[in-house]
Amino acid sequence: MSAAVLLIRLLDVIIWLVLARVIISWINLREDNPVRQGLEKLVDPVMAPLSKYLVLGGMDLSPLVVIFGLNFLQGAIRSSLM
């Protein structure tokens, strides 16, 4: 398995972690929940810088931008493999 394929898989995992973080925020788990804390530690460093600028009417759009960005990066990697 090439490094590019591994990178694409890693980006897939990050996308799923971002989606899990969004779902966790909807169901309002307690702040001391270990699943919530783990997801925050993994995903928030990527989303926090964007969250400052991408809040629209109380809704944080940073997960959407991160997922689009990661999908774009995956597409660029895939096209470089061809």
Order of alpha helices (4+ residues) and beta strands (2+ residues): alpha-alpha-beta-beta-alpha
